């Protein structure tokens, strides 16, 4: 097996391309909400290389050689780029999938809480199977609607008491009361004790928490949609509302939250961006600066929005991690660009030197005009293709020549700007071998001392 064979097999049009995309989609489905493409890619890559090692044969020598060849293709050639392109395709296809009716909670706002709790307990008890050690999950339609309605009712109780919205508290209370009710639902079952163990394991060791979190977030989405004013022109009011909903929409058990993909929270965020874009004179800011300013304002407002919350610090950390590590910054960028398009279409009085309303309507969002980072038909960016052609054209130029210097300059610029991965290596002069590190590193432009 050589690198060319691998490129044909795993490349964007290779026979394994659809298989790889299917693996990504399955990981995204298992994540529930919110989804994280980077985490899905990491998991698939890890499991893929573990499985390659097992499938490569019984001889350790042959197995290591095959894994080294594949890892070399993956890390130093086109493998990772191909996989990234396929993963993005899989993500777009995943987002386009219609949500099946049985995967959406229908919430009853007029339930009798105690009766509904008994209903869920009874169905969970009946669904526990001692033979194959399975349960009826919270996401199953037979219990999903009732479970979501229980969470929604808890949120309504918070509102009636005048408490700030707290999804984590509602989630904890419903779980506690349900599991206290289960032994009663199993009291006449000869396998009751074993079934209770299965149900406890579903929550503690398997997907119970994640399933319950998914359904709870649906109840939260319905609640905030019905109880949040989204056409308020006040920046401060919108800021208070979004900080309250981001912090109050966290679930500590699963370390997840309802982010900017939620329609209500997204609209509040768009309001904030629009207010920043409407600033005049010296206060006026471009879209990228508006995104930075709004994020900073939200983070700073979380402390007061969550004042008195028993796990305030944990919730603030979850919101920070959402933005910095789990796709929040990208969600914010997309929401901001939506707000920007609406703002431009609405138009505003032009001043000397400014674009007219008609000209503004023809503007694209900033990310759409980033030509060098635009993706081409083969999944690579314009910048990557440019560098590939430049390196092929100038590769034999004499060292020290203007063309050679220009090539080195462009390579350094791209590395320092994050355009290309940098794989550290060292040269073993005695054995005439170049050794590569296992993982890429970022170029910062700062020198380090020995």
C-alpha positions in Angstrom: 0.0 0.0 0.0 1.4 3.4 -1.0 0.2 7.0 -0.5 -1.2 7.2 -4.1 -3.4 4.2 -3.4 -4.6 5.8 -0.2 -5.3 9.1 -1.9 -7.5 7.3 -4.4 -9.3 5.3 -1.8 -9.9 7.9 0.9 -9.9 11.0 -1.3 -13.0 13.2 -1.7 -14.2 11.0 -4.6 -12.8 7.7 -3.5 -14.9 4.6 -2.6 -14.3 5.2 1.1 -15.5 8.8 1.0 -19.1 8.0 1.7 -18.2 5.5 4.4 -16.2 8.2 6.2 -19.1 10.7 5.9 -21.5 8.1 7.3 -19.2 7.7 10.3 -19.2 11.5 10.9 -23.0 11.6 10.6 -23.4 8.8 13.1 -21.2 10.6 15.6 -23.2 13.8 15.2 -26.5 11.9 15.7 -25.2 10.5 19.0 -24.1 13.9 20.2 -27.7 15.2 20.4 -27.8 18.9 20.8 -25.6 20.9 20.4 -23.5 19.2 17.8 -19.7 19.6 17.6 -18.1 18.7 14.3 -14.6 18.9 15.6 -15.4 16.4 18.4 -17.0 14.1 15.9 -13.9 14.2 13.7 -11.5 13.5 16.6 -13.6 10.5 17.7 -13.7 9.0 14.2 -10.0 9.5 13.6 -9.1 8.0 17.0 -11.4 4.9 16.4 -10.3 4.6 12.8 -6.6 4.3 13.6 -7.3 1.9 16.5 -9.3 -0.3 14.1 -6.6 0.0 11.3 -4.1 -1.4 13.8 -6.3 -4.4 14.5 -7.0 -5.0 10.9 -3.5 -4.7 9.6 -2.5 -8.3 10.5 -1.0 -10.3 13.3 2.6 -9.5 12.6 3.6 -6.5 14.7 6.2 -5.4 12.1 3.8 -5.4 9.2 1.1 -3.8 11.3 3.4 -1.0 12.3 4.5 -0.4 8.7 0.9 -0.2 7.5 -0.2 2.2 10.2 2.9 4.4 9.6 2.1 4.7 5.9 -1.5 5.6 6.6 -0.5 8.0 9.4 2.1 9.6 7.1 -0.6 10.1 4.4 -3.0 11.4 7.0 -0.7 13.9 8.8 1.8 15.1 6.1 0.0 14.7 2.8 -3.7 15.1 1.7 -5.3 12.8 4.2 -6.4 15.2 6.9 -7.4 17.8 4.3 -9.5 15.2 2.5 -11.1 14.1 5.8 -11.8 17.7 6.8 -13.6 18.4 3.5 -15.7 15.2 3.8 -16.5 16.0 7.4 -17.9 19.4 6.4 -19.9 17.8 3.6 -21.3 15.3 6.1 -22.2 18.1 8.6 -24.1 20.0 5.9 -26.0 16.9 4.9 -26.7 16.1 8.5 -28.1 19.6 9.1 -30.3 19.3 6.0 -31.9 16.0 7.3 -35.6 16.6 8.3 -36.3 16.0 12.0 -38.7 12.9 12.2 -42.0 13.7 13.9 -41.2 11.1 16.6 -38.0 13.1 17.5 -39.8 16.3 18.4 -41.5 16.8 21.7 -45.1 17.9 21.7 -45.5 19.8 25.0 -48.8 19.9 26.9 -48.9 23.1 28.9 -51.9 22.1 30.9 -50.8 18.8 32.5 -51.6 17.5 36.0 -48.0 17.2 37.1 -48.5 14.2 39.5 -50.5 12.2 37.0 -48.0 12.8 34.2 -45.1 11.8 36.5 -46.9 8.6 37.2 -47.4 8.0 33.5 -43.7 8.4 32.7 -42.7 6.2 35.7 -45.1 3.5 34.6 -43.9 3.5 31.0 -40.2 3.5 32.0 -40.9 0.6 34.4 -42.7 -1.3 31.7 -39.9 -0.6 29.2 -37.1 -2.0 31.3 -36.0 -5.3 29.8 -34.1 -7.7 32.0 -33.3 -10.1 29.1 -31.3 -7.7 26.9 -30.7 -5.0 29.7 -32.4 -2.2 27.8 -34.9 0.6 28.6 -37.4 2.9 26.9 -35.2 6.0 26.5 -36.5 9.5 27.3 -36.2 10.3 23.6 -38.7 7.6 22.7 -42.0 9.1 21.6 -43.9 7.0 24.1 -42.4 9.0 27.0 -40.8 12.0 25.3 -43.8 14.3 25.2 -44.8 13.7 28.8 -41.2 14.1 30.0 -40.8 17.3 28.2 -44.1 18.5 29.6 -42.8 17.8 33.1 -39.7 19.9 32.6 -41.8 22.7 31.0 -44.1 22.7 34.0 -41.2 23.1 36.3 -40.1 26.1 34.3 -43.6 27.6 34.5 -43.4 27.1 38.3 -40.2 29.1 38.4 -41.9 31.9 36.5 -44.9 31.9 38.8 -42.5 32.2 41.8 -40.7 35.1 40.1 -37.4 33.1 39.9 -35.1 33.5 36.9 -35.3 30.7 34.4 -33.1 27.7 35.5 -33.2 24.7 33.2 -30.6 22.9 35.4 -32.9 23.0 38.4 -35.9 21.9 36.4 -33.9 19.0 34.9 -32.7 17.9 38.4 -36.1 18.1 40.0 -37.9 16.1 37.3 -35.2 13.4 37.4 -35.2 13.2 41.2 -39.0 12.9 41.4 -39.2 10.4 38.6 -36.6 8.1 40.1 -38.3 8.4 43.5 -41.5 7.3 41.8 -40.1 4.3 39.9 -39.9 1.9 42.8 -43.6 2.4 43.4 -44.2 1.7 39.7 -42.2 -1.6 40.0 -43.6 -2.7 43.4 -45.7 -5.6 42.0 -43.1 -6.6 39.4 -41.2 -9.8 40.3 -38.2 -8.4 38.4 -38.6 -5.0 40.0 -35.2 -4.9 41.8 -33.3 -5.9 38.7 -35.3 -3.5 36.5 -34.5 -0.7 38.9 -30.8 -1.5 38.6 -31.1 -1.3 34.8 -32.9 2.1 35.0 -30.3 3.4 37.4 -27.5 2.2 35.0 -29.3 3.9 32.1 -29.0 7.2 33.9 -25.6 6.8 35.6 -23.6 4.7 33.0 -25.3 5.0 29.6 -27.2 7.7 27.7 -29.9 8.6 30.2 -28.5 12.0 31.1 -27.9 13.0 27.5 -31.3 11.8 26.4 -33.0 13.6 29.3 -31.0 16.7 28.4 -32.0 16.7 24.8 -35.7 16.5 25.8 -35.3 19.2 28.5 -33.8 21.6 26.0 -36.8 21.2 23.8 -39.0 22.2 26.8 -36.7 25.1 27.4 -36.9 26.3 23.8 -40.7 26.2 23.9 -40.8 28.1 27.3 -38.4 30.9 26.3 -40.2 31.3 22.9 -43.4 31.9 24.7 -42.0 34.2 27.5 -39.2 36.3 25.8 -39.7 39.6 24.2 -37.6 39.6 21.0 -38.6 42.9 19.4 -37.3 45.2 22.2 -35.0 47.9 20.8 -33.1 48.3 24.1 -29.6 47.0 23.9 -29.4 46.6 27.7 -32.7 44.7 27.8 -31.6 42.4 25.1 -28.2 41.9 26.8 -29.8 41.0 30.1 -32.2 38.6 28.4 -29.5 36.7 26.4 -27.2 36.5 29.4 -30.0 35.1 31.5 -31.0 32.5 28.9 -27.5 31.4 28.0 -26.6 30.9 31.7 -30.1 29.7 32.7 -30.2 27.2 29.8 -27.2 25.2 31.0 -27.3 21.7 32.3 -24.5 20.9 34.7 -25.0 17.1 34.5 -24.2 17.0 30.8 -22.1 20.3 30.6 -24.4 21.5 27.7 -26.5 24.5 27.0 -29.0 26.0 24.6 -26.9 28.2 22.4 -27.3 30.6 19.6 -28.9 28.0 17.4 -32.0 28.3 19.5 -34.3 30.7 17.6 -35.2 32.9 20.6 -31.6 33.3 21.8 -30.4 33.8 18.2 -32.9 36.7 17.7 -31.7 38.4 20.9 -28.1 38.1 19.7 -29.1 39.5 16.3 -30.7 42.5 18.0 -27.4 43.2 19.8 -25.4 43.0 16.6 -27.8 45.3 14.9 -27.6 47.9 17.7 -23.8 47.8 17.3 -24.0 48.3 13.6 -26.3 51.3 14.0 -23.8 53.2 16.1 -22.8 56.5 14.5 -19.6 58.6 14.2 -16.6 57.5 16.2 -18.6 54.7 17.9 -19.5 53.0 14.6 -17.9 49.6 14.2 -17.5 47.0 11.4 -19.2 43.6 11.7 -16.2 41.7 13.1 -15.7 44.3 15.8 -19.4 44.2 16.6 -19.2 40.4 17.1 -16.2 40.8 19.5 -17.9 43.6 21.4 -21.2 41.7 21.8 -19.4 38.5 23.0 -17.5 40.5 25.6 -20.7 42.2 26.8 -22.5 38.9 27.1 -19.6 37.3 29.1 -19.4 40.3 31.4 -23.1 40.4 32.0 -23.3 36.7 33.0 -22.2 37.4 36.6 -25.1 39.7 37.3 -27.6 37.6 35.3 -26.7 34.6 37.4 -26.5 36.4 40.7 -27.5 34.1 43.6 -27.3 30.9 41.5 -25.7 28.1 43.5 -23.5 27.0 40.6 -23.0 30.4 39.0 -19.3 29.9 38.4 -19.8 26.5 36.7 -22.5 28.0 34.4 -20.2 30.9 33.4 -17.5 28.4 32.6 -20.0 26.4 30.4 -21.0 29.5 28.5 -17.3 30.5 28.0 -16.4 27.0 26.8 -19.4 27.1 24.4 -18.0 30.2 22.7 -14.4 29.2 22.8 -14.4 25.4 22.4 -17.8 24.1 21.3 -18.8 26.1 18.2 -20.3 29.1 19.9 -18.0 31.6 18.0 -19.1 30.1 14.7 -22.8 30.2 15.7 -22.3 33.8 16.6 -20.6 34.6 13.3 -23.5 33.1 11.3 -26.1 34.8 13.4 -24.3 38.1 13.1 -24.1 37.7 9.3 -27.8 37.1 9.2 -28.4 40.3 11.2 -26.0 42.1 8.9 -27.9 41.1 5.8 -31.2 42.3 7.3 -29.5 45.6 8.4 -28.2 46.2 4.9 -31.5 45.4 3.2 -33.3 47.8 5.6 -31.0 50.6 4.5 -30.1 53.8 6.3 -29.6 57.4 5.3 -26.2 57.8 3.5 -23.7 60.5 4.2 -21.0 61.9 2.0 -18.5 59.2 1.2 -20.8 56.4 2.3 -22.5 53.7 0.2 -26.1 54.4 -0.9 -28.8 52.0 0.3 -29.0 50.5 -3.1 -25.2 49.8 -3.0 -25.5 48.3 0.5 -28.1 45.9 -0.7 -25.6 44.3 -3.0 -23.0 43.8 -0.3 -22.1 40.3 0.8 -21.4 39.2 4.4 -17.6 39.5 5.2 -17.1 35.7 5.1 -18.5 35.6 1.6 -15.8 38.0 0.3 -12.9 36.2 1.9 -11.6 35.0 -1.5 -8.4 33.3 -0.4 -10.2 31.2 2.2 -13.2 30.4 -0.1 -13.6 26.6 -0.7 -13.1 25.3 -4.2 -14.9 22.4 -5.9 -12.2 19.9 -4.8 -12.7 20.9 -1.1 -9.5 23.0 -0.8 -9.3 26.7 -0.3 -8.1 29.1 -3.0 -5.1 29.9 -0.7 -4.2 26.2 -0.5 -4.4 25.7 -4.3 -2.4 28.9 -4.8 0.4 27.7 -2.5 0.4 24.2 -4.1 0.9 25.8 -7.6 3.5 28.3 -6.3 5.5 25.5 -4.6 5.4 23.4 -7.7 6.5 26.3 -9.9 9.3 27.5 -7.6 10.5 24.3 -6.1 13.7 24.1 -8.2 14.6 27.8 -7.9 18.2 28.4 -6.6 18.4 29.0 -2.9 18.8 32.7 -2.3 17.1 33.8 -5.5 14.2 36.2 -5.5 11.7 33.5 -6.4 13.0 31.2 -3.7 12.8 34.0 -1.1 9.3 34.8 -2.2 8.2 31.2 -1.7 9.7 31.0 1.7 8.0 34.3 2.7 4.6 33.1 1.5 5.0 29.8 3.3 5.9 31.6 6.6 3.1 34.0 6.2 0.5 31.2 5.7 1.9 29.2 8.6 1.8 32.2 11.0 -1.7 33.1 9.9 -3.0 29.6 10.4 -3.3 28.9 6.7 -1.5 25.6 6.9 -0.6 23.1 9.6 3.0 23.1 10.8 4.4 19.7 11.6 7.5 19.9 13.8 10.4 17.7 12.8 14.1 17.2 13.5 16.9 15.8 11.3 19.1 12.9 12.5 22.3 13.7 10.7 24.1 10.5 11.7 21.4 8.2 10.3 20.2 10.6 7.5 16.6 10.4 8.8 14.0 13.1 9.2 11.8 12.5 12.2 8.3 14.0 12.4 6.3 14.8 15.5 3.0 13.1 16.0 0.9 16.2 16.1 0.9 19.6 14.3 1.8 22.8 16.1 0.9 26.4 15.6 3.3 29.0 14.3 3.2 32.0 16.6 6.0 34.2 15.2 7.7 34.2 18.6 11.2 32.9 19.0 11.9 30.5 21.9 15.1 30.1 23.8 16.8 26.8 24.5 
